[in-house]
Amino acid sequence: MELKQKYIRDSGYDLDDDFTDFLHKVDPVLAYKIGKYIEDHVTEVPDNPLRSHVLGGVVMHENKPVTFALELVKQKGLLVSLTNLIFISMDEYLDLINLNYYIKSNESSRQPITDNKRSILAI
């Protein structure tokens, strides 16, 4: 007997292998929290096929902050591609906040990510 695939809600993201490999290596509860945080708080990303965007994020896990950097790409007419995810130090996360490259979790302060010319890929 063949099992039917259950419905999976379309999240509106394309997940690259590096992104999913990272989530498979960490604690499943932490992976869920990070995924849920990204799904709930990542805003519109401008189209730019030649450059990726790096955003910092933080979730609470076992009463400790866990900071991470999310790399994403948006090409015109395609879904946002989540290309990579890594853990970063709190200092690196604060640097991303100072550059305004972080995932804003406060609903009133959510803004679209601007296509700034500064590169922060060397985290």
C-alpha positions in Angstrom: 0.0 0.0 0.0 1.3 3.4 -1.0 1.1 6.3 1.5 -0.2 9.6 0.2 1.9 12.7 0.8 0.4 14.9 3.4 -0.2 18.6 2.5 2.8 20.8 3.1 2.1 24.5 3.3 4.1 26.5 0.8 6.4 28.8 2.8 7.4 31.0 -0.1 11.1 30.2 0.2 13.5 28.1 -1.8 15.9 26.2 0.6 19.4 25.5 -0.6 21.4 22.4 0.5 23.7 24.4 2.8 20.8 25.9 4.7 19.0 22.5 5.2 22.2 20.7 6.0 22.8 23.2 8.8 19.3 22.7 10.2 19.8 18.9 10.1 23.0 19.1 12.2 21.5 21.1 15.1 19.1 20.2 17.9 15.6 19.7 16.3 13.9 22.1 18.7 16.5 24.8 18.0 16.1 24.2 14.2 12.3 24.6 14.6 12.7 27.9 16.5 15.1 29.3 13.9 12.9 28.2 11.0 9.8 29.7 12.7 11.6 32.9 13.5 12.7 33.3 9.8 9.2 32.4 8.5 7.5 34.9 10.9 9.9 37.9 10.6 11.9 38.0 7.3 10.4 40.8 5.3 10.5 41.6 1.6 13.9 41.3 -0.1 14.8 43.4 -3.1 15.6 41.6 -6.3 19.3 41.4 -7.0 20.6 38.3 -8.8 24.3 39.4 -8.3 24.4 39.8 -4.6 23.3 38.0 -1.5 21.9 39.6 1.7 23.1 38.6 5.1 20.9 39.2 8.1 21.5 38.5 11.8 18.9 36.8 14.0 18.6 35.6 17.6 16.3 33.1 19.2 16.1 31.9 22.8 16.9 28.2 23.4 17.2 26.7 26.8 17.1 30.2 28.3 20.1 31.3 26.3 20.3 33.5 23.2 21.4 31.7 20.1 22.6 34.1 17.4 22.8 33.2 13.7 23.5 34.8 10.3 21.1 34.0 7.4 22.2 34.5 3.8 19.5 34.9 1.2 19.2 35.8 -2.4 16.2 37.2 -4.4 16.1 37.0 -8.1 13.3 38.8 -10.1 10.3 36.6 -10.5 11.6 33.8 -8.2 11.1 32.9 -4.6 13.5 34.1 -1.9 16.4 31.6 -1.7 17.7 30.8 1.8 21.2 29.9 0.9 23.1 29.5 4.1 22.8 29.7 7.9 25.6 29.8 10.5 26.0 30.4 14.2 27.7 33.7 15.0 29.0 35.3 18.2 27.0 37.9 20.0 29.6 40.6 19.0 29.0 39.7 15.3 25.2 39.9 15.8 25.6 43.3 17.4 27.7 44.4 14.4 24.9 43.4 12.1 22.4 45.4 14.2 24.7 48.5 14.0 24.7 48.0 10.2 20.9 47.5 10.2 21.3 44.0 8.8 19.2 42.0 11.2 15.8 40.4 11.3 13.5 42.8 13.0 11.0 40.9 15.3 9.0 43.9 16.4 6.0 44.2 14.1 6.0 48.0 14.2 9.6 48.3 13.2 9.5 45.9 10.3 10.9 47.5 7.1 11.8 46.1 3.7 15.5 45.2 3.4 17.2 48.0 1.4 19.7 47.2 -1.3 22.7 49.0 0.3 25.9 49.0 -1.6 28.1 48.0 1.4 29.1 44.4 1.5 29.1 42.6 4.8 29.8 39.1 3.5 33.0 38.9 5.5 31.4 38.1 8.8 
